[in-house]
Amino acid sequence: MKTFFTIIVVAFIANSTLAQNPMPNSSFENWYTASNSYLNPTGCDTDWVYNSNYDKGDYASASILQTTSSHSGKYALQVSDAVDAQNSQYFYGGYITFTFPVSFKPNSFSGWWLVNEGSSFTTSGFIKVNINDSLTGGYLGSGTVSTPGYGEEWNTYEEFTQDINYDSTAKSYLCSVTMQLDDGEEDNIPYMIFDDIVISATSGLSEVVGGGNLDFNVYPNPASTKAVLEYNLANSGNVHITLTDILGRTVKTVRNEYDPSGNYVLNVDVSGLSQGIYLCNLSTPDGNQVRKVIVTK
């Protein structure tokens, strides 16, 4: 008969040791009034609030909108079709780009989005990350996540993640994140909502990594005050658990000792952590597992 153990673990990580997400305003909480009187998210390249194929005067609404339908926090970014004020038709939706320097080599990006296909279910869109050499401007690599296939939609937030594929590398990096809605039609009102985007040095953040006869769960996820780690040991032995930041640096050793076989529950205090993504790495005699832990405020 296996023994059930409950272990309380408090993890304190100084904010200064956590690698910060380099994307400005990545949760779209901050907005400003642009020169054309529309709201724009702080940090975007320019006032992309309507489709550049048409004059702003033709529009009754913007295609880049602030929305309270957020994944976390108060606001999120909505990319929509814009309305032609003269004949009330909907045209191709807008796009928006954030460009910023990165102090490390980005290997993946992740975030949350909600896709509504509108009345005709023919909308397509994407989020794309381009990486360039910040000194020469030359192209280095990219990654793209596209919306569901035609006739499909998500009525709730879904997580996306994508590795960045490189043709070459450089000493310094410039990152561009573009969110674009492609396919709008008359009498169709499609949109995409984006929130909590993370640029990371770690690849495959959404994957369950590891093997062996080992169950490892983390919940709630996202977590704001406490994350619960559950795992089972079929064999007694040394257990090593660490938290790493998005740069792959170990910022906290959660557990490092000999444990008998059994089921374990660890309560980890995350209230002192900055918002972002961490990796929880578990090493046991039964195998190794990695789980992504998202901290929100």
BALOBA-1460 file (C-alpha; in Angstrom, 3 decimals):
// residues 297
<rec num="1" residu="m" x="0.000" y="0.000" z="0.000"/>
<rec num="2" residu="k" x="1.405" y="3.376" z="-1.020"/>
<rec num="3" residu="t" x="1.684" y="6.199" z="1.455"/>
<rec num="4" residu="f" x="0.146" y="9.604" z="0.721"/>
<rec num="5" residu="f" x="2.400" y="12.538" z="1.581"/>
<rec num="6" residu="t" x="1.587" y="16.235" z="1.751"/>
<rec num="7" residu="i" x="4.548" y="18.589" z="1.554"/>
<rec num="8" residu="i" x="4.302" y="22.362" z="1.826"/>
<rec num="9" residu="v" x="6.972" y="24.102" z="-0.226"/>
<rec num="10" residu="v" x="7.292" y="27.877" z="-0.347"/>
<rec num="11" residu="a" x="9.273" y="29.226" z="-3.277"/>
<rec num="12" residu="f" x="10.604" y="32.761" z="-3.000"/>
<rec num="13" residu="i" x="12.118" y="34.170" z="-6.183"/>
<rec num="14" residu="a" x="13.301" y="37.743" z="-6.347"/>
<rec num="15" residu="n" x="11.759" y="39.672" z="-9.206"/>
<rec num="16" residu="s" x="15.197" y="40.752" z="-10.337"/>
<rec num="17" residu="t" x="16.218" y="37.163" z="-11.046"/>
<rec num="18" residu="l" x="13.270" y="36.436" z="-13.358"/>
<rec num="19" residu="a" x="13.939" y="36.943" z="-17.049"/>
<rec num="20" residu="q" x="11.391" y="39.476" z="-18.210"/>
<rec num="21" residu="n" x="9.259" y="39.021" z="-21.312"/>
<rec num="22" residu="p" x="10.790" y="41.481" z="-23.792"/>
<rec num="23" residu="m" x="7.569" y="42.245" z="-25.705"/>
<rec num="24" residu="p" x="6.240" y="45.650" z="-24.647"/>
<rec num="25" residu="n" x="2.674" y="45.704" z="-23.326"/>
<rec num="26" residu="s" x="2.372" y="41.954" z="-23.978"/>
<rec num="27" residu="s" x="-0.910" y="41.716" z="-22.042"/>
<rec num="28" residu="f" x="-2.315" y="44.851" z="-23.764"/>
<rec num="29" residu="e" x="-3.206" y="46.604" z="-20.525"/>
<rec num="30" residu="n" x="-1.887" y="50.018" z="-21.649"/>
<rec num="31" residu="w" x="-3.462" y="52.104" z="-24.424"/>
<rec num="32" residu="y" x="-3.152" y="55.637" z="-25.808"/>
<rec num="33" residu="t" x="-5.232" y="57.897" z="-28.046"/>
<rec num="34" residu="a" x="-3.576" y="58.082" z="-31.474"/>
<rec num="35" residu="s" x="-3.411" y="61.135" z="-33.743"/>
<rec num="36" residu="n" x="-6.432" y="59.826" z="-35.662"/>
<rec num="37" residu="s" x="-8.467" y="59.741" z="-32.408"/>
<rec num="38" residu="y" x="-8.537" y="55.936" z="-32.144"/>
<rec num="39" residu="l" x="-7.195" y="53.974" z="-29.176"/>
<rec num="40" residu="n" x="-3.938" y="52.124" z="-29.849"/>
<rec num="41" residu="p" x="-2.062" y="49.639" z="-27.632"/>
<rec num="42" residu="t" x="1.103" y="51.142" z="-26.187"/>
<rec num="43" residu="g" x="4.253" y="49.799" z="-27.840"/>
<rec num="44" residu="c" x="2.847" y="49.178" z="-31.331"/>
<rec num="45" residu="d" x="4.937" y="50.363" z="-34.281"/>
<rec num="46" residu="t" x="2.493" y="52.947" z="-35.588"/>
<rec num="47" residu="d" x="-1.188" y="53.918" z="-35.532"/>
<rec num="48" residu="w" x="-2.476" y="50.779" z="-37.264"/>
<rec num="49" residu="v" x="-6.115" y="51.120" z="-36.333"/>
<rec num="50" residu="y" x="-7.670" y="50.641" z="-39.765"/>
<rec num="51" residu="n" x="-6.840" y="48.802" z="-42.969"/>
<rec num="52" residu="s" x="-4.121" y="50.641" z="-44.878"/>
<rec num="53" residu="n" x="-5.760" y="49.743" z="-48.230"/>
<rec num="54" residu="y" x="-8.428" y="52.387" z="-47.657"/>
<rec num="55" residu="d" x="-8.506" y="55.956" z="-46.445"/>
<rec num="56" residu="k" x="-9.358" y="56.450" z="-42.802"/>
<rec num="57" residu="g" x="-12.281" y="58.704" z="-43.753"/>
<rec num="58" residu="d" x="-14.102" y="55.764" z="-45.312"/>
<rec num="59" residu="y" x="-14.409" y="53.983" z="-41.983"/>
<rec num="60" residu="a" x="-17.165" y="53.948" z="-39.410"/>
<rec num="61" residu="s" x="-15.117" y="51.729" z="-37.083"/>
<rec num="62" residu="a" x="-11.516" y="50.783" z="-36.450"/>
<rec num="63" residu="s" x="-10.096" y="47.323" z="-37.046"/>
<rec num="64" residu="i" x="-7.778" y="47.396" z="-33.987"/>
<rec num="65" residu="l" x="-9.828" y="47.632" z="-30.801"/>
<rec num="66" residu="q" x="-9.435" y="47.559" z="-27.040"/>
<rec num="67" residu="t" x="-11.656" y="44.863" z="-25.520"/>
<rec num="68" residu="t" x="-12.493" y="43.815" z="-21.965"/>
<rec num="69" residu="s" x="-12.913" y="40.183" z="-23.113"/>
<rec num="70" residu="s" x="-9.463" y="39.405" z="-21.753"/>
<rec num="71" residu="h" x="-7.720" y="36.175" z="-20.821"/>
<rec num="72" residu="s" x="-6.182" y="37.912" z="-17.804"/>
<rec num="73" residu="g" x="-6.095" y="41.474" z="-16.554"/>
<rec num="74" residu="k" x="-8.540" y="44.139" z="-17.722"/>
<rec num="75" residu="y" x="-7.949" y="44.473" z="-21.469"/>
<rec num="76" residu="a" x="-6.971" y="42.478" z="-24.547"/>
<rec num="77" residu="l" x="-6.295" y="43.310" z="-28.216"/>
<rec num="78" residu="q" x="-9.030" y="42.705" z="-30.797"/>
<rec num="79" residu="v" x="-8.274" y="42.566" z="-34.535"/>
<rec num="80" residu="s" x="-11.513" y="42.961" z="-36.514"/>
<rec num="81" residu="d" x="-12.991" y="43.767" z="-39.890"/>
<rec num="82" residu="a" x="-13.325" y="47.497" z="-40.470"/>
<rec num="83" residu="v" x="-16.647" y="48.950" z="-41.639"/>
<rec num="84" residu="d" x="-16.910" y="51.094" z="-44.778"/>
<rec num="85" residu="a" x="-19.015" y="54.056" z="-43.636"/>
<rec num="86" residu="q" x="-20.303" y="54.746" z="-47.153"/>
<rec num="87" residu="n" x="-21.949" y="51.397" z="-47.933"/>
<rec num="88" residu="s" x="-21.704" y="49.472" z="-44.640"/>
<rec num="89" residu="q" x="-19.577" y="46.704" z="-46.142"/>
<rec num="90" residu="y" x="-16.865" y="44.872" z="-44.272"/>
<rec num="91" residu="f" x="-13.410" y="44.711" z="-45.783"/>
<rec num="92" residu="y" x="-10.232" y="42.884" z="-44.914"/>
<rec num="93" residu="g" x="-9.458" y="43.301" z="-41.267"/>
<rec num="94" residu="g" x="-6.523" y="45.268" z="-40.020"/>
<rec num="95" residu="y" x="-3.145" y="44.233" z="-38.702"/>
<rec num="96" residu="i" x="-0.783" y="45.492" z="-36.048"/>
<rec num="97" residu="t" x="2.932" y="45.017" z="-35.404"/>
<rec num="98" residu="f" x="5.164" y="45.364" z="-32.345"/>
<rec num="99" residu="t" x="8.926" y="45.603" z="-33.030"/>
<rec num="100" residu="f" x="11.476" y="45.563" z="-30.209"/>
<rec num="101" residu="p" x="15.064" y="44.520" z="-29.444"/>
<rec num="102" residu="v" x="15.684" y="41.234" z="-27.617"/>
<rec num="103" residu="s" x="18.702" y="40.579" z="-25.386"/>
<rec num="104" residu="f" x="18.624" y="36.813" z="-26.048"/>
<rec num="105" residu="k" x="17.933" y="34.486" z="-28.982"/>
<rec num="106" residu="p" x="14.139" y="33.933" z="-29.081"/>
<rec num="107" residu="n" x="13.318" y="30.285" z="-29.725"/>
<rec num="108" residu="s" x="9.535" y="30.254" z="-29.271"/>
<rec num="109" residu="f" x="6.478" y="32.378" z="-28.595"/>
<rec num="110" residu="s" x="3.184" y="31.618" z="-26.919"/>
<rec num="111" residu="g" x="-0.027" y="33.310" z="-25.845"/>
<rec num="112" residu="w" x="-3.804" y="33.106" z="-25.844"/>
<rec num="113" residu="w" x="-6.353" y="33.958" z="-28.508"/>
<rec num="114" residu="l" x="-10.055" y="33.741" z="-29.218"/>
<rec num="115" residu="v" x="-11.225" y="33.410" z="-32.817"/>
<rec num="116" residu="n" x="-14.732" y="34.275" z="-34.034"/>
<rec num="117" residu="e" x="-15.344" y="33.462" z="-37.702"/>
<rec num="118" residu="g" x="-18.360" y="35.734" z="-38.074"/>
<rec num="119" residu="s" x="-21.478" y="34.867" z="-40.053"/>
<rec num="120" residu="s" x="-19.833" y="33.346" z="-43.137"/>
<rec num="121" residu="f" x="-17.198" y="31.187" z="-41.391"/>
<rec num="122" residu="t" x="-14.555" y="32.116" z="-43.982"/>
<rec num="123" residu="t" x="-12.165" y="34.149" z="-41.853"/>
<rec num="124" residu="s" x="-8.457" y="33.441" z="-41.683"/>
<rec num="125" residu="g" x="-5.744" y="35.162" z="-39.731"/>
<rec num="126" residu="f" x="-2.448" y="34.598" z="-37.986"/>
<rec num="127" residu="i" x="0.122" y="35.761" z="-35.485"/>
<rec num="128" residu="k" x="3.676" y="35.788" z="-36.795"/>
<rec num="129" residu="v" x="7.040" y="36.468" z="-35.184"/>
<rec num="130" residu="n" x="9.954" y="37.579" z="-37.378"/>
<rec num="131" residu="i" x="13.518" y="37.744" z="-36.067"/>
<rec num="132" residu="n" x="16.087" y="40.017" z="-37.710"/>
<rec num="133" residu="d" x="19.688" y="40.982" z="-37.023"/>
<rec num="134" residu="s" x="19.385" y="44.221" z="-35.044"/>
<rec num="135" residu="l" x="22.664" y="45.516" z="-36.546"/>
<rec num="136" residu="t" x="22.204" y="44.702" z="-40.242"/>
<rec num="137" residu="g" x="18.427" y="44.233" z="-40.444"/>
<rec num="138" residu="g" x="18.942" y="40.909" z="-42.177"/>
<rec num="139" residu="y" x="16.335" y="38.152" z="-41.820"/>
<rec num="140" residu="l" x="17.217" y="35.387" z="-39.353"/>
<rec num="141" residu="g" x="14.081" y="33.336" z="-38.713"/>
<rec num="142" residu="s" x="10.330" y="33.262" z="-38.067"/>
<rec num="143" residu="g" x="7.353" y="31.327" z="-36.741"/>
<rec num="144" residu="t" x="3.646" y="31.553" z="-37.588"/>
<rec num="145" residu="v" x="0.440" y="30.317" z="-35.949"/>
<rec num="146" residu="s" x="-2.683" y="30.401" z="-38.151"/>
<rec num="147" residu="t" x="-6.345" y="30.417" z="-37.188"/>
<rec num="148" residu="p" x="-8.445" y="27.221" z="-37.369"/>
<rec num="149" residu="g" x="-9.501" y="25.916" z="-40.771"/>
<rec num="150" residu="y" x="-12.451" y="27.378" z="-42.627"/>
<rec num="151" residu="g" x="-15.739" y="26.682" z="-40.895"/>
<rec num="152" residu="e" x="-14.137" y="26.320" z="-37.464"/>
<rec num="153" residu="e" x="-13.956" y="28.746" z="-34.592"/>
<rec num="154" residu="w" x="-13.118" y="28.982" z="-30.910"/>
<rec num="155" residu="n" x="-15.674" y="30.591" z="-28.663"/>
<rec num="156" residu="t" x="-13.307" y="30.497" z="-25.702"/>
<rec num="157" residu="y" x="-9.639" y="31.322" z="-25.307"/>
<rec num="158" residu="e" x="-7.181" y="28.752" z="-26.613"/>
<rec num="159" residu="e" x="-3.462" y="28.700" z="-25.979"/>
<rec num="160" residu="f" x="-1.058" y="28.812" z="-28.906"/>
<rec num="161" residu="t" x="2.672" y="28.146" z="-28.996"/>
<rec num="162" residu="q" x="5.189" y="28.034" z="-31.807"/>
<rec num="163" residu="d" x="8.898" y="27.426" z="-32.118"/>
<rec num="164" residu="i" x="10.920" y="29.917" z="-34.180"/>
<rec num="165" residu="n" x="12.881" y="28.367" z="-37.049"/>
<rec num="166" residu="y" x="16.188" y="29.990" z="-37.952"/>
<rec num="167" residu="d" x="18.137" y="30.228" z="-41.213"/>
<rec num="168" residu="s" x="21.053" y="31.882" z="-39.416"/>
<rec num="169" residu="t" x="21.948" y="33.502" z="-36.102"/>
<rec num="170" residu="a" x="23.447" y="36.801" z="-34.992"/>
<rec num="171" residu="k" x="24.922" y="38.547" z="-31.973"/>
<rec num="172" residu="s" x="21.855" y="40.719" z="-31.400"/>
<rec num="173" residu="y" x="18.204" y="40.274" z="-32.291"/>
<rec num="174" residu="l" x="15.257" y="42.418" z="-33.329"/>
<rec num="175" residu="c" x="11.814" y="40.860" z="-32.878"/>
<rec num="176" residu="s" x="8.602" y="41.780" z="-34.737"/>
<rec num="177" residu="v" x="5.209" y="40.394" z="-33.682"/>
<rec num="178" residu="t" x="2.384" y="40.828" z="-36.225"/>
<rec num="179" residu="m" x="-1.276" y="39.965" z="-35.688"/>
<rec num="180" residu="q" x="-3.377" y="40.057" z="-38.850"/>
<rec num="181" residu="l" x="-6.937" y="39.249" z="-39.933"/>
<rec num="182" residu="d" x="-7.017" y="38.293" z="-43.617"/>
<rec num="183" residu="d" x="-10.434" y="37.336" z="-44.848"/>
<rec num="184" residu="g" x="-13.433" y="39.608" z="-44.447"/>
<rec num="185" residu="e" x="-16.605" y="39.744" z="-46.513"/>
<rec num="186" residu="e" x="-19.743" y="41.839" z="-46.792"/>
<rec num="187" residu="d" x="-22.132" y="41.315" z="-43.861"/>
<rec num="188" residu="n" x="-19.491" y="39.269" z="-42.045"/>
<rec num="189" residu="i" x="-18.174" y="40.370" z="-38.642"/>
<rec num="190" residu="p" x="-15.139" y="38.232" z="-37.792"/>
<rec num="191" residu="y" x="-12.515" y="39.059" z="-35.182"/>
<rec num="192" residu="m" x="-9.548" y="37.672" z="-33.261"/>
<rec num="193" residu="i" x="-8.630" y="38.574" z="-29.666"/>
<rec num="194" residu="f" x="-5.048" y="38.252" z="-28.393"/>
<rec num="195" residu="d" x="-3.695" y="38.330" z="-24.841"/>
<rec num="196" residu="d" x="-0.661" y="37.393" z="-22.698"/>
<rec num="197" residu="i" x="1.928" y="36.942" z="-25.446"/>
<rec num="198" residu="v" x="5.362" y="35.678" z="-24.358"/>
<rec num="199" residu="i" x="8.626" y="35.630" z="-26.309"/>
<rec num="200" residu="s" x="10.934" y="32.964" z="-24.876"/>
<rec num="201" residu="a" x="14.427" y="31.515" z="-25.205"/>
<rec num="202" residu="t" x="12.955" y="28.073" z="-24.486"/>
<rec num="203" residu="s" x="11.532" y="25.874" z="-27.255"/>
<rec num="204" residu="g" x="8.285" y="23.909" z="-27.081"/>
<rec num="205" residu="l" x="6.750" y="25.658" z="-24.070"/>
<rec num="206" residu="s" x="3.325" y="24.083" z="-24.502"/>
<rec num="207" residu="e" x="4.554" y="20.524" z="-24.810"/>
<rec num="208" residu="v" x="4.474" y="17.896" z="-22.094"/>
<rec num="209" residu="v" x="8.115" y="16.928" z="-22.022"/>
<rec num="210" residu="g" x="9.590" y="13.773" z="-20.558"/>
<rec num="211" residu="g" x="8.992" y="10.079" z="-20.249"/>
<rec num="212" residu="g" x="8.902" y="7.150" z="-17.924"/>
<rec num="213" residu="n" x="6.157" y="5.779" z="-15.702"/>
<rec num="214" residu="l" x="5.464" y="9.104" z="-14.040"/>
<rec num="215" residu="d" x="2.364" y="11.264" z="-13.574"/>
<rec num="216" residu="f" x="3.078" y="14.951" z="-13.006"/>
<rec num="217" residu="n" x="0.385" y="17.656" z="-12.855"/>
<rec num="218" residu="v" x="0.408" y="21.374" z="-12.073"/>
<rec num="219" residu="y" x="-2.764" y="23.305" z="-11.213"/>
<rec num="220" residu="p" x="-4.304" y="25.829" z="-11.286"/>
<rec num="221" residu="n" x="-2.522" y="26.947" z="-14.399"/>
<rec num="222" residu="p" x="-2.392" y="29.917" z="-14.779"/>
<rec num="223" residu="a" x="-1.807" y="30.535" z="-11.067"/>
<rec num="224" residu="s" x="-1.730" y="33.831" z="-9.203"/>
<rec num="225" residu="t" x="-1.015" y="32.907" z="-5.576"/>
<rec num="226" residu="k" x="-0.359" y="29.168" z="-5.310"/>
<rec num="227" residu="a" x="0.516" y="26.364" z="-7.718"/>
<rec num="228" residu="v" x="-0.093" y="22.772" z="-6.695"/>
<rec num="229" residu="l" x="2.367" y="20.128" z="-7.938"/>
<rec num="230" residu="e" x="1.239" y="16.496" z="-7.872"/>
<rec num="231" residu="y" x="3.399" y="13.514" z="-8.796"/>
<rec num="232" residu="n" x="3.670" y="9.840" z="-7.979"/>
<rec num="233" residu="l" x="6.714" y="7.689" z="-7.280"/>
<rec num="234" residu="a" x="6.600" y="3.998" z="-8.088"/>
<rec num="235" residu="n" x="10.180" y="3.627" z="-6.875"/>
<rec num="236" residu="s" x="11.968" y="5.266" z="-3.974"/>
<rec num="237" residu="g" x="14.913" y="7.499" z="-4.814"/>
<rec num="238" residu="n" x="16.280" y="11.007" z="-5.199"/>
<rec num="239" residu="v" x="13.779" y="13.644" z="-6.326"/>
<rec num="240" residu="h" x="14.948" y="16.915" z="-7.838"/>
<rec num="241" residu="i" x="12.491" y="19.724" z="-8.695"/>
<rec num="242" residu="t" x="13.541" y="23.113" z="-10.038"/>
<rec num="243" residu="l" x="11.895" y="26.208" z="-11.464"/>
<rec num="244" residu="t" x="13.524" y="27.874" z="-14.459"/>
<rec num="245" residu="d" x="12.744" y="31.149" z="-16.179"/>
<rec num="246" residu="i" x="12.119" y="31.695" z="-19.882"/>
<rec num="247" residu="l" x="15.856" y="32.000" z="-20.485"/>
<rec num="248" residu="g" x="16.392" y="28.488" z="-19.164"/>
<rec num="249" residu="r" x="18.124" y="29.647" z="-15.965"/>
<rec num="250" residu="t" x="17.453" y="27.808" z="-12.724"/>
<rec num="251" residu="v" x="15.929" y="30.355" z="-10.364"/>
<rec num="252" residu="k" x="14.813" y="28.065" z="-7.553"/>
<rec num="253" residu="t" x="15.423" y="24.549" z="-6.338"/>
<rec num="254" residu="v" x="12.044" y="23.421" z="-5.009"/>
<rec num="255" residu="r" x="13.050" y="19.967" z="-3.801"/>
<rec num="256" residu="n" x="16.259" y="17.924" z="-3.715"/>
<rec num="257" residu="e" x="16.134" y="14.887" z="-1.411"/>
<rec num="258" residu="y" x="15.448" y="11.164" z="-1.135"/>
<rec num="259" residu="d" x="11.725" y="10.245" z="-1.157"/>
<rec num="260" residu="p" x="10.043" y="6.868" z="-0.610"/>
<rec num="261" residu="s" x="7.464" y="5.623" z="-3.131"/>
<rec num="262" residu="g" x="4.033" y="7.219" z="-2.864"/>
<rec num="263" residu="n" x="1.896" y="10.125" z="-4.037"/>
<rec num="264" residu="y" x="3.074" y="13.675" z="-3.380"/>
<rec num="265" residu="v" x="1.332" y="17.052" z="-3.273"/>
<rec num="266" residu="l" x="3.439" y="20.224" z="-3.134"/>
<rec num="267" residu="n" x="1.933" y="23.658" z="-2.560"/>
<rec num="268" residu="v" x="4.205" y="26.286" z="-4.097"/>
<rec num="269" residu="d" x="3.683" y="29.949" z="-3.258"/>
<rec num="270" residu="v" x="3.885" y="32.007" z="-6.473"/>
<rec num="271" residu="s" x="2.381" y="35.235" z="-5.143"/>
<rec num="272" residu="g" x="5.784" y="36.918" z="-5.090"/>
<rec num="273" residu="l" x="6.614" y="36.133" z="-8.701"/>
<rec num="274" residu="s" x="6.329" y="38.506" z="-11.618"/>
<rec num="275" residu="q" x="3.762" y="37.662" z="-14.256"/>
<rec num="276" residu="g" x="5.211" y="35.337" z="-16.856"/>
<rec num="277" residu="i" x="6.117" y="31.771" z="-17.777"/>
<rec num="278" residu="y" x="8.233" y="29.351" z="-15.763"/>
<rec num="279" residu="l" x="9.204" y="25.734" z="-16.355"/>
<rec num="280" residu="c" x="8.880" y="23.214" z="-13.529"/>
<rec num="281" residu="n" x="11.400" y="20.411" z="-13.996"/>
<rec num="282" residu="l" x="10.883" y="17.108" z="-12.145"/>
<rec num="283" residu="s" x="13.565" y="14.414" z="-12.028"/>
<rec num="284" residu="t" x="12.838" y="11.085" z="-10.267"/>
<rec num="285" residu="p" x="13.909" y="7.426" z="-10.443"/>
<rec num="286" residu="d" x="10.795" y="6.828" z="-12.574"/>
<rec num="287" residu="g" x="11.684" y="9.417" z="-15.221"/>
<rec num="288" residu="n" x="11.831" y="13.132" z="-15.954"/>
<rec num="289" residu="q" x="8.989" y="15.539" z="-16.719"/>
<rec num="290" residu="v" x="8.684" y="19.264" z="-17.473"/>
<rec num="291" residu="r" x="5.564" y="21.380" z="-17.086"/>
<rec num="292" residu="k" x="4.921" y="24.982" z="-17.983"/>
<rec num="293" residu="v" x="3.697" y="27.151" z="-15.116"/>
<rec num="294" residu="i" x="2.038" y="30.482" z="-15.983"/>
<rec num="295" residu="v" x="1.924" y="33.151" z="-13.274"/>
<rec num="296" residu="t" x="-0.708" y="35.873" z="-13.652"/>
<rec num="297" residu="k" x="-1.588" y="38.897" z="-11.531"/>
